[in-house]
Amino acid sequence: MSQQENTYDYVVIGGGTAGSVIASRLTENPDVSVAVIEGGPSDVGREDVLTLRRWMGLLGGELDYDYPTTEQPRGNSHIRHSRARVLGGCSSHNTLIAFKPLPSDWDEWETAGAKGWGAASMETYYARLLNNIVPVDENDRNAIARDFVAAARTALDVPLVEGFNREPFTEGAGFFDLAYHPEDNKRSSASVAYLHPVMDERPNLTLLLETWAYRLELDGKRVTGVHVRTKDDEEVLVHARREVLLCAGAVDSPRLLLHSGIGPAGDLEELDIPVVHDLPGVGENLLDHPESVIVWETHGPIPENSAMDSDAGLFVRRDPGAPGPDLMFHFYQIPFTDNPERIGYERPAHGVSMTPNIPKPRSRGRLYLTSADPSVKPALDFRYFTDEDDYDGRTLVDGIRIAREIAAAEPLAGWLKREVCPGPEATGDEELSAYARQVAHTVYHPAGTCRMGESSDEQAVVDPELRVRGLDGIRIADASVFPSMPAVNPMVGVLMVGEKAAELIGGDAR
């Protein structure tokens, strides 16, 4: 392939949640050419991907990059961070629980230096989303999930929420909104909503699938392209006339920067990676939504109708001064017991679980390289439960106690035979904390590793226009730019980042 044939106006690295949005929006202009570099295959015709109920079968399989966690002295060191290797990215891999970030989340970003990203200005981007975001269909509302919602309202005196995206909320129980098509349980992922309708109709859109980006090409301080390896193991340089748009996610975006010599100079020098641009914030500020689990055995089988086995949940505001919820629960119509089993608990034949989750975690971690070889996975040190005041650990203890209150309330109580783990004998704060941290898991929300901030902020990697500080020809648009974690599942926030990025890029081009 000649250089001319391999040159595009824009090169999007990552055909995931934000990358799909950006590629679709930019190619609405027929005079603009866009190449999308995606490490995985297409999701077209893949029933294992497109059928939402089959999401758990994707974790750890052929379509998962499956990143390990470093040793976590106060948490679970066995967590595997699934990252999707397929068109659509993690929106092709997850439960598609769809929350618009709360106004307080966006305003927190603006306070942190992300000028123009406050709640008032971001509302317009939600209205532009092409995904089919709807409440869990009545036919998918499992009877025990309905009774969980009723018991939570009884036990905690919280409101019923019918449509979490209709109005901002601070607490409440209800069925989630999902990005799906209820009639056939098919995903309305980023790729389904933004790429499938146009991928065969726009000659200015090129999808380079099963193509892995491993190093950026720079001319001085300008990024001009990216080195890739194809599925045939060919090494190719893909050129960008205007910009490279890095949308590889909170793990692979900083990873690509680091392997390109962009990041903390000292760390790069230790690995003999030539320093191209000293940018100390790359890989710092690693965020996640950790959660624990409490499991009950039911008296027998429960109804099988469900959208994706975790269709309902609960938000609690323990601190009345908090701008939003500070404790969240997913309710699983399955005994979600992988981590408890690892430390000796048995999986009940029939059961359910609640997973207390930390909406606004205070612990901050770090991503870093252990080798100059781009094929070696980076180290993910989330530093779970290391915040100075142990806010994160105490949140999970509160969550277990609240979960027990819900389990004791009708109509849920009538379904439950016994608490399996941690077990009713575990009552003390220290005992519950040790259990909660030992079996803690992730809901696969890594973020923050190329965070956005003011141009004068030495730890900020991108400015409010998503341009990498000190470089030309490159922007980042994915969860890595989050200055702080939204209180809710971040997928819709990433879609909105993609919509705003497309507007910023298109505006600059004009």
N, C-alpha and C positions, 0 to 999 in steps of 0.2 A: 504494500500500500504506500503510495507516495505521500509526502508531507501535505500536499494540497488536498488530497482525498481524506486525510486524517486530521483536518483542521476544521474547527467549528467556532461559531461566535462564542458560545458558552459551553463549558464542560461541567456537568453536574456529577460529582462523585458521590454515589449512593442513590439507588432508586427506591429509597424508603419513604417514610412518612412525609418529610418535608421535601425531599428531592422529587417525588412524584408531582407534588403541587407545583413546584417551581418549573419543572420541565413542561408541564401542561400549560401553565399560564404564559411562559415566555414564547412558546411556539404558537400561541394564538396569533402572533404576528408572523405572517408567512415569509417575511424577509429576514427572519432571525433563525439561525441554525443552532440546534442543541443536541449534544451527545450526552446520554446518561450511562455512566459506568456503574454496573451492578455486579457484585461478586457472585450472586446466586443466579438460579435459573428463573424463567418466567413463572408466574402463578396462573397463567391462562390454562384452563382445563384441568387444573390440579384440584381435584375434589378434596384431597387431604388437607389442602391449604384453604380453599374457599368455603368449606363447610365449617361454620363456627364451632359447633359442638366437638369437633375433632382437634381443638387447639392443644390439648395436653399431649397428644401424640406427636406434636412437633418439637417439644422440648427435649433437647439432648440428641436429636436425630440428625439426619443428613443436611437439614436446612437450618442448623443451629451452629453458630460459631462457638458457643459453650465455653465461656471464660471462667476460670476458677478464681477464687478469692484467696488473698494471702492470709496468713495466720491472724486470727482475731482474738486477742487475749480476753476480751470481755464479751465476745459474741460467738457465733457459729462460724467456724473456719471451713465448713464443707459446702457452703453455698456456691451453686453454679449459676452464673449470670447468662441466661439465654439471650442471644442477639441473633436476629433472623438473617439468614443467607438466602433471600428470595426477593423477587420484585414485590414492592410494597413494604419491605422491611418489617419492622415489628408490628405494623398494622395488619400484616398478613400472618401474624404469629401469636397475637395476644387475644384477650377476651373482648376487645373492642368496647369496653366500658368507656363511655364518652361524657366527660365533664368539661364544660367551659370553665377555665380558671376563674376563681372568684375575683371580684373587683379588688379586694385587699391583696391578692397575689400580684396582680399587675401593678398596683400602686407601690407595692414593696420593691418591685423591679425599678420603677422610676426613681424612687428614693435612693436606690443603690447606684444610680448613675445612668440608667437606661432611659435617657430623655426621649419622650415621644412614645413610650411603651406603657403609659398609665391606662387605667381602666376605661376612661372616657374615649380615648383614641383607639383602643384595641377592639371595642365592641363591633365596629364595622367589619372586621375580618371574620368574625364568627358567622355573620350573615352571608358571607361569600362562600362558605364551605359547600362543596358538592356532595359530601357524604350523606347518606340517608340515616340521620340520627333520630331515633324514635325510642319511646319507653318500651321496656320488655313487653311483648305482646301478651294479651290476656291468656291465650292458649299455652304460653310458655311459663305461666306463673304457677309453679309447683305449690301444692297445698301446704307443705311444711314451711316453705319460704314465706307464704302469706301469713302463717301463724307466727313466724319469727318477727315479721314486721308488727303484727298486732301485739305480741308480747313485749317488744321493745318500747312501743308507745305506752303500754300499761305500766311497765316497770320504771321507766325513766321520765314519763310525762313529756315526751317530745312529739312534735307534730308529724303527721303523715305528709310525705313529699310525693306528689304525683308529677314527675317531670323535674329532675334536678336542674335542668337548664332553663327553666321558665323564669325563675326569679333567684337572686342571690340568697343563700341560706347560711345559717350558722349551726344548725342542728336539724335532725329529723331522720326518720326511717322510711324506706320505700324501695320500690323496684328501680333499678338503674335505667338510664338511657344507654342504648347501644347503637353503634354504627353497623346496622345489619338490615337484611331484608327478611322479615319474619315469615313470609309465606313459604320460603324454602330454606331458611336458616343459612343463607349465604352472606358472606362478608360484604360490607361496604367500606372496604379498606381504602387507603390512599391510592393504590394502583387500580383497584376496581372503579373508583369514583373519578379519578383524574386521568389515568392512562389508557385503560381498556377502550373507552369510547373513541379515542383519537389515534391510537398507536399505529393503526393500519391506514390512516387517512391523511397523515401529515408527513410529506416527504422531508420536511425540515426537522423532524424528530428521529433521532437514531438511538436505539437501545443496544448497548454493548453488554450483553449478558454473560454471566460466568467469566467475568473479566475483573481482575483484582488489582486495585491501585496500591502501589507500594512506595512511591516517592514522587514528590512534586518536582517540576522543572522550573528553575529560576534563572532569570537574566538580571543579575544584580539583585535589586530588591523587588523585582516584579516577577510574579508567578505567571508563567507562560504556558504551562501544560502539566501533564502528569504521566509518569511511567506506569505501565500496566502489564500484567501477565494474562494472556488469554487462556481459554480452556484447552487450547492446543499447545500450551506452554511456550508460546511465542512472547517475546518482550517487545512492546510497542510504545512509542511516545505519542500521546494524543495532545494536540495543540489547541489552545484557546486564543482566539483573536481578541476577545474582550475581557472575559473573566473566567476564573475557575471558581465553582460554587461547591464548597465542601459540606456535604450533607450525610456524612457516614455515621453519625451518631456519637454519643458521649464517650464511647470507647475508641472507635476507629478514627474519629476526626483528630483528637489529640495524638493518637498513635501515628497517623500519617504525617502530621506536623513534625513530631519528634524525629522520625526516620528521615525527614527532609532537612534536618539541622535547624529546626525552628522550635525553640523551647529554652528551658533553663540551661545556660551555657555550662555550668559545672557538671550537671548530670550528663549532658551530651559528651563532654570531654572525657569523662570517666569511661565511656563506652567507645571512645575513638570515633565518634560521629562528628564530622566537620561542622562547626558552628556557622550557620548562615545568618541567623538572626536570633539574638538573645532575647527571649520572651519568657520571663519567669513564671507567668501564670498558667502556662500550658500544662494540663494534667492535674492542677490543683483544684480545690473546691469540689471534690467528688461527692455528689449527693445521692441519696436513695430514700425510698420509703420502706424502712424495715417493719416487719410485723411478726407477731408470735402466733401461737395457735392453741386453742382449747377444744378438746374433742369429746363428744358424747356418743354413746351407743344408743341406738333407737330400739324400740320394742320389736321392730321388724322392718321389712322393706318400706321404702318411701316411694311415692309416685315418681315416675321417670320423666315426666314432661319438664323441659327446661330449655332455656336458650343456650346456656353454656356452663351450667352447674354452679354459678355464683351470681345469681340474677338480682339479689337484693342486698341491701346493706344499711348501715346506720352511721350517722355523724353526731358527735357529742361535743359540746363546748363546756369543758370543766371550768375554765377560767372565764368569768363573765366579762372581763376586760379584753379578752382576745378578739381580734377583728373577725375571726372565722373559727371553724371547728378545730379542736386540738386533739381529737381522738376519733378514729374511724374503724368500722368493722366491715369486712366482707363476710357474708354468710354462705358457707359451702354446703350444698346438698350432698356432699360426699365426705367421708372421713379423711381429711387432708393431713396425712400422718407420716410423711416421709421422714422428717427430722425426729419426731418422737420415737419412731421405730428404730432409728439409728442408736438411740440411747436406751433401748430396752422395752419401750411400750409396745403393746400389741395392737394391731389394726382390727377394729371390730368388723364383723361381717356386714353390719348395717349401721350407718352412723352419719353424723353431721358435725360441722365444726364452725367456730367463729374465729376470726383472725384479727385481733386488735392491732391497729396500724397507726403509725406516728405521722400525722399529716404535715407537721412542720418540724422535722428533725433538726437538732442542733449540732450533732456530730458532723465533722467534715473529714473527708478522706483525700486520697491522692492516687493518681494513675501514673505509672512510670515504666520505663523500659528496663529490661534485664539483659538485653542483647542488642547488638547492632544489626542482627539478622531480622529483616522485616517479617519473616515467617514465624518468629517466636512470639507467642502471645504476651501482651504486656501484663504487668502486675497491677491488680486492683486491690488497693488497701482502703476499704471504706471506713476503717476506724470506728466501727459500730460501737455505740454506747460509751464513747470516750469524751463526751461533752462534760465540761467542768462541773456542772451542778447535777449531773446524772438525770437531767430532764427526760432523756429518751428512755432510760431504763424504768423510771418511775411511771412514765406514760403506759408502758406495757403492763406493769403491775396493776395500775388502775383499770386497764382494759380487761384483765382477767377477772377482777372483782365485779366489774359491770357486766361482763358476759354471764357470770353466775347469777346475777340478779335477773337477767333476761331469761335464762334457762329455767329459773324457778317460777316464772310467771306463766299463767295460762294465756293463750291456748298452746304455747310451745311445750310447756312442762309435760303435757299428756303424751307427747311423742317420745320422751327421753327416758331411757332405762337407767343409765348411770353415767357419771363423768369418768371418762377413761384416762385423760391426762390433762393437767398434772395429777388429777385425782383429788377428791374432797378433803383428804387429810393434809394437803398442802395449803396452809393458811397464812403463814408469816410472810412479812414483806421480803426478807432476805431469801427465803426459800422460793417464793414466787418469782423474784427477780432472777435468781440463778436459773430456774427452769425456763422462764420467758426468753432469756438471752441465749441459753444453750440450744433451744429449738427454733430460734428466730430464723426467719426466712426473708426473702425479697419478693416484691411484686414486680421486679424487673423494670425499675424506673431510674436507672443511672442518669445523671444530669450534671451540668455545672462545670465541666472540665475545660471549657474555653469561654469563660464567663464574659458577659457583656458589662461594660462600664464606661465611665468618662475617659476621654482620650488621655487625661493626665493620671489615670489610675494605673500604677505600675503592675498590678496583678490582673488587670483586665486584659483579655486576649483580643476581643473585638470591641469596636465602638458602637454607638447606637444605630449606625447604618450597617452593622454586621461586617464591616471591613476589618481585616486583621491589622492590628496596630503595627505601624512601621513598614508595612508591605503594600504593594499595589497589585491589582489584578486578582484578588482573592477575597471571598467572603465565606463566612460559616453560617449555616442555617440548619440547626437541629437542636436537640435537647442540651447539647454541650454549652450553648450560649446562655442558659438559664442562670441569672445571678443568684437566685434562691429557688427552693422547691415549692411549686404550687401545693396547696393543701389537698388537691384532688389528683386523680390519675392524669398524667401529663399529655396523653396522645393528642387531644384536641388543641392543647396549647402549642404542640409542635406543628400541627396543621396550620394554625393561625400564624406561627412564625414563618412558615412557608409562604402563606398568602402575603404577608407584609414584605417578606424578602423579595418576592416577585415584583411587588410594586416599587420597592426601593431600586431594584436593578433596572426595571423598565423605565423608571423616571430618570435615572442617571443616563441611560442609553439615549433617551430622547433629548 
